[in-house]
Amino acid sequence: MKINELIDEWKKDTRIDDLNLDSESLKVPSLHSKYMGHLSESRMELRQLRIQRRLLVKDLFEYYHGDLNNPEDLERIGREPYVKKLMKNDVMSYVEADREVMRMDAKMEMQSELVDTLLEIMKSINNRGYSLKNAIDWRRLTTGG
């Protein structure tokens, strides 16, 4: 799920029918369930991206260090043999500057932003019941009931 799709979905779900506050309060558990599912999926995807990044860094470390010269391994990571010889303490700077690692970092940042947005939505859902109760109490007070 992309963040703009999530925000559009949340804009629809955040609308409250102020004439039917009682039925709106009954929607809170289903909203909670829906967005908890999204949050769980997004967290799992972020964990998968972190694992993929670790594996990528390991492969690229071996590649830039010159230890990865087996044709099958090179084909697996989609690289030609690396002919330049680097000092061991310079290898990580090459790995971190690699376009694939930077692309993976960007994916992880986007996924992390999605998780953070879902956490904020969950906070809002948790507070929604209190807001609805306050609105109902206010109606009761102003109508004399």
N, C-alpha and C positions, 0 to 999 in steps of 0.2 A: 504494500500500500504506500502511495506517495503522500507526502505531507499536505499538499494542496487538496487532494481527495479527502483526506481525513478532516481537514478544516471545513470543507464544504459539507461533509456529512454531519459534523458537529453543529454547524450553523442551522441545519434543518432540525436536529434533535434538541437544540437548546431552546427552541421556541416554546413558550408556555401559554396555554389557553387560559387566560385569567378569568374566564367565566366558568371553567370546570377545574378548579384547583384540586378538588378531591381526586379526580381521575388523573390529573397530572402527578399527584403524589404517588399514585399507584404505578406510574411508569418508571419511577426511580430505580427499583430493582432490575428491571429489564435493561435500562440504560447502563447500569453498573455492570451487568453481565456482558453486554455487548462490547463495551469499551475495555473491560478486563480481558476479554478474549483478544481484542486487538493488541492490548499491551503485552499480553503473554506471547503472542506470535512475534511481535516486534522485538521483544527482549531475546527470544530464541534466535531470531535472525541476526541480531547484533552479536550474540555469542558465536554463531557460526562464522560470521565475518572475522571476528577476532582469531578464531582457530585457523581460518584460511590465511590470514595475514601472518600468523606465526609460521605456518608451513612455507609460505612464500618467502619470508625473510630467511628461513633456514636454507631453502633451495638457492636463493640468490647469494647468500653468504658463501656457500660452497662453490657457486658459479664464479663469483668475482675473486674468490681465493684461489681458484684454479683446480679445485678438487672435483669439479663436476665436468668430466670430459667424455663420459660414456655417451655414445650416440642416442641410445634410448632415453636417457635422462635429459639430454639436450633437447630432444624432440618433445618430450613431455612438458618441458617449460617453455618451448618455442624459441629457443636461442641457438645461435651459432657458437662455436667454441670461442672462449674469451682468451685472447692471446696476450694481453697485457698482464704483467705480474705486479701485484699490489702487495704492499706491506700489510701484515695482519691487522694492525691498528687503523689502517685506512679503509679496510673493506666495508665496515659498517656505514661509513659516510657515503660510499657508492651505493650500498643497499638502500639506505634511506632516501637517496636522491633518484632512485630508479622510478621510472614512470609507472610501472605496475604497482609498486608499493604506494606511490602517491595517489594513484587511482583507488586503491583499496582503502587508504586513509580517508579519502573523500567519501566513499561509500559508507564507511564506518561513522563519519561525522553526520551524514544525512540520517542514518539509522538512529544514531544517538539523539539527534534533534527530534525525530519521530517519537522515540521513547519518552523524552522529556515533555513533549506536547501531550502525549497520552497521560502522563502522570498529572499534568495540570488539569486535564479534562476529568480525570478521576477525582481530583480534589473538588472540582466544581460540582460533580455529581454527588459527592458525599455531603456537600453543603446545600445542595438543592432541596433536600427535605426540610432543612431549617428555614430556608427562604420561603418555601411554600407554607410551612406552618405559620410563619410570621405574617404572610399575606392573608391567610385564613383568619388568624387572630385579629388582624387589623380590620378585616371586613366585619367580623363579629362585633368589634368595638364600635365601628362607625354606623352600623345598622341597628345598634341597640340590642343585639342578641347575646 
